[in-house]
Amino acid sequence: MPVFRSDPCGITCVVLTYAALFYSDYVIVNWVVLQTMQDTLWGALHVLVFNTLVFLAVMAHARAVFSDPGIVPLPHSRIDFSDMHAGKIDKDGDGGEWSVCARCEMYRPPRAHHCRVCQRCVRRMDHHCPWINNCVGEWNQKYFLQFLMYVGCLCLYSLFLIATSWIHPCDSQHCKPPSIMIKQARLMHSVILSMESILFGLFVSAILCDQLQAIFSDETAVEQVKKQGPYRGRRPKLVMMREICGRSHPLLWLLPCIGAPTSLSSYTTHPPILPV
């Protein structure tokens, strides 16, 4: 079920994200390729590859924004908190048991945590990311990883094309010498895009490394803060990635059109039945 938060900070970050992506596409096509690689096969190839990466980044980001991160459904009736005080169920969920959320007044499955922004409990919640205006959880972490990867590729590709355009200003004999105003405009856009690519490239690379480390250690960011430790210990990295990206071929993990897993067989799907 599509979700979208009315959080002003999140909406602002989403708008800035799309503005940065479309600006990079505008600069590369109009001020890099068309000014220095016009009438060449290399120019057409760079435009095709760059726009494909932009499309995949936008698609992955949109799915991360509007996908259900794994919100735990609210109960039809309030729970009896006497079970929690009697010690029949874990309050905090340490040790992988069902726990009680006092804010939602409900049972929540193992590794589910309450998000203060979304005001709901999310399965395997890693963190709330304002750049996607959504939580990063069990059901949309795959799209978040794809978005980080494609943005990182776009940043590196942009820096490469900008450097190439200034080292080799024109590869075609039909290129006309640019005017002073065009040269100054191209320089300005090149500098701005270079700074944007460096800043966003370092930013997404750091987050991507943290995400992969959390996946391979089987410990979300929330669990690291609460010092709850790894959930099930060390396992093969491919197995852990399959839990996030699905059981399809690893090459298909790169495509945002392939759905993320919405249920894991290793998780309990029903709350515990407490003794009366």
C-alpha positions in Angstrom: 0.0 0.0 0.0 1.6 3.4 -1.0 2.5 5.7 1.8 3.6 9.3 1.9 4.4 11.4 5.0 3.4 15.0 5.3 6.6 15.8 7.1 7.9 19.3 5.9 11.5 18.3 6.4 11.0 15.1 4.4 9.1 16.8 1.6 11.9 19.4 1.3 14.6 16.7 1.1 12.6 14.8 -1.5 12.3 18.0 -3.7 16.0 18.8 -3.3 16.9 15.2 -4.3 14.9 15.4 -7.5 16.2 18.9 -8.2 19.8 17.7 -7.8 19.2 14.7 -10.1 17.5 16.7 -12.9 20.1 19.5 -12.6 22.9 17.0 -13.1 21.1 15.6 -16.2 20.6 19.1 -17.6 24.3 20.0 -17.1 25.7 16.8 -18.5 23.5 16.8 -21.6 23.4 20.6 -22.4 26.7 21.9 -21.1 29.1 18.9 -21.3 28.0 16.5 -24.1 26.4 18.9 -26.5 29.2 21.4 -26.1 32.1 19.1 -26.4 31.0 15.8 -27.9 28.3 16.8 -30.4 28.0 14.7 -33.6 30.0 11.8 -32.1 28.9 8.3 -31.1 30.6 8.8 -27.7 28.3 11.7 -27.0 25.2 9.7 -27.9 26.4 6.8 -25.8 27.2 9.0 -22.7 23.7 10.6 -23.0 22.0 7.2 -23.1 24.0 5.7 -20.2 23.7 8.8 -18.0 19.9 9.2 -18.6 19.5 5.4 -17.9 21.3 5.9 -14.5 19.1 8.9 -13.7 15.9 7.0 -14.6 17.0 4.0 -12.4 17.9 6.4 -9.5 14.6 8.2 -9.7 12.6 4.9 -9.9 14.5 3.4 -7.0 14.0 6.6 -5.0 10.3 6.8 -5.8 9.8 3.2 -4.7 11.7 3.8 -1.5 9.5 6.9 -0.8 6.1 5.4 -1.6 6.7 1.7 -0.5 5.5 0.4 2.8 8.7 -0.1 4.8 7.0 -2.8 6.9 4.5 -1.0 9.0 3.0 -3.3 11.7 -0.9 -3.1 11.4 -2.7 -1.5 14.3 -4.8 -3.9 16.4 -8.6 -3.8 16.3 -8.6 -3.5 20.1 -6.2 -2.4 22.8 -4.0 -5.0 24.4 -4.0 -5.9 28.1 -0.9 -4.3 29.6 -1.2 -6.6 32.6 0.5 -9.3 30.4 3.6 -7.0 30.1 3.7 -6.2 33.8 3.3 -9.9 34.7 6.4 -10.7 32.6 4.6 -12.8 30.0 5.9 -10.8 27.1 9.0 -8.7 26.6 8.5 -4.9 26.7 11.6 -4.0 24.7 12.0 -7.0 22.3 15.6 -7.7 23.3 16.5 -11.3 22.3 14.2 -11.6 19.3 10.9 -12.0 21.1 7.5 -10.3 20.5 7.3 -7.1 22.4 4.8 -4.4 23.4 4.8 -0.9 22.0 3.4 1.5 24.6 2.8 4.2 22.0 0.9 2.1 19.5 -0.6 -0.1 22.3 0.0 -3.2 20.3 2.2 -6.3 20.1 5.0 -6.0 17.6 7.1 -8.7 16.0 10.9 -9.3 16.6 13.1 -6.4 15.5 10.2 -4.0 15.0 10.7 -0.5 16.4 8.6 2.6 16.8 9.3 5.6 14.6 8.7 8.9 16.2 8.2 10.6 12.8 5.9 8.0 11.2 4.2 7.3 14.6 4.1 3.6 13.8 6.1 0.5 14.5 8.1 -0.7 11.5 9.5 -4.2 10.9 13.3 -4.4 11.0 13.5 -0.6 11.1 17.0 0.7 10.4 16.3 4.4 10.6 14.0 7.2 9.4 15.5 8.9 6.4 14.4 12.4 5.5 15.8 12.0 2.0 13.1 9.5 1.2 10.6 10.9 3.6 10.1 7.4 4.9 11.5 4.8 7.2 14.1 2.3 5.9 12.7 -1.0 6.9 12.3 -4.6 6.0 10.3 -4.0 2.8 12.0 -1.0 1.2 15.6 -1.3 2.2 16.4 -2.8 -1.1 15.2 0.3 -3.0 17.1 2.5 -0.6 20.3 0.6 -1.4 19.6 0.8 -5.1 19.1 4.6 -4.8 22.4 5.0 -3.0 24.3 2.9 -5.5 22.9 4.7 -8.5 23.5 8.2 -7.1 27.1 7.1 -6.3 27.5 6.0 -9.9 26.1 9.2 -11.2 28.5 11.3 -9.1 31.5 9.4 -10.4 30.2 9.5 -14.0 29.5 13.2 -13.8 33.1 14.0 -12.5 34.5 11.8 -15.3 32.5 13.5 -18.0 33.3 17.0 -16.7 37.0 16.2 -16.5 37.0 14.7 -20.0 35.1 17.7 -21.5 37.8 20.1 -20.3 40.8 17.9 -21.1 39.4 17.2 -24.6 37.1 20.2 -25.4 35.9 18.8 -28.7 36.4 15.5 -30.6 34.6 16.6 -33.8 35.9 18.7 -36.6 32.6 20.4 -37.0 32.7 21.9 -33.5 32.6 25.7 -33.6 34.7 27.7 -31.1 32.4 28.6 -28.2 31.8 32.3 -27.3 33.0 33.8 -24.1 29.6 33.7 -22.5 29.1 30.1 -23.4 32.5 29.2 -22.0 31.8 31.1 -18.7 28.4 29.4 -18.4 29.8 26.0 -19.0 32.6 26.7 -16.4 30.0 27.8 -13.9 27.8 24.7 -14.4 30.8 22.4 -14.4 32.0 23.8 -11.0 28.6 23.6 -9.4 28.0 20.0 -10.6 31.5 19.0 -9.6 30.9 20.3 -6.0 27.5 18.6 -5.9 28.9 15.3 -7.2 31.7 15.3 -4.6 29.5 16.2 -1.7 26.6 13.8 -2.6 29.1 11.1 -3.7 30.9 11.1 -0.3 27.5 11.3 1.5 25.9 8.4 -0.2 29.1 6.3 -0.2 29.3 6.6 3.6 25.6 5.7 4.0 25.9 2.8 1.6 28.9 1.4 3.6 27.0 1.7 6.8 24.0 -0.1 5.3 26.0 -3.0 4.0 27.9 -3.3 7.3 24.6 -3.4 9.1 23.2 -6.1 6.7 26.3 -8.3 7.0 26.5 -7.9 10.8 22.7 -8.6 11.0 22.2 -5.5 13.2 20.2 -2.5 12.2 21.1 1.1 13.2 18.4 1.1 15.9 19.7 -2.2 17.3 23.3 -0.7 17.4 22.1 2.3 19.4 20.2 0.0 21.8 23.2 -2.4 21.9 20.9 -5.4 21.3 23.6 -7.2 19.4 23.3 -9.3 16.2 20.0 -11.0 15.8 21.0 -14.4 14.5 24.8 -14.2 14.4 27.2 -14.6 11.5 25.8 -16.1 8.3 26.9 -16.1 4.6 26.7 -12.6 3.1 24.7 -13.8 0.1 22.1 -15.2 2.5 21.8 -11.9 4.3 21.5 -10.0 1.0 18.8 -12.4 -0.2 16.7 -11.4 2.9 16.9 -7.8 1.8 16.8 -8.1 -2.0 14.8 -11.3 -2.6 15.6 -14.7 -3.9 15.9 -13.7 -7.5 19.3 -13.7 -9.4 21.8 -11.2 -7.9 21.9 -9.3 -11.2 18.2 -8.6 -10.9 18.8 -6.9 -7.6 20.0 -3.9 -9.6 16.5 -3.3 -11.1 14.0 -1.3 -9.0 11.1 -2.8 -11.0 11.7 -6.2 -9.2 9.8 -6.2 -6.0 11.4 -6.5 -2.6 10.6 -9.4 -0.3 7.5 -8.7 1.8 7.8 -11.6 4.2 10.7 -13.7 5.6 10.2 -17.3 6.6 12.6 -16.8 9.6 10.3 -14.3 11.2 7.2 -15.2 13.2 4.1 -13.8 11.5 1.6 -14.0 14.4 1.7 -12.6 18.0 2.3 -15.1 20.8 -0.6 -16.8 22.5 -0.3 -15.9 26.1 -1.5 -18.2 28.9 -4.6 -17.0 30.7 
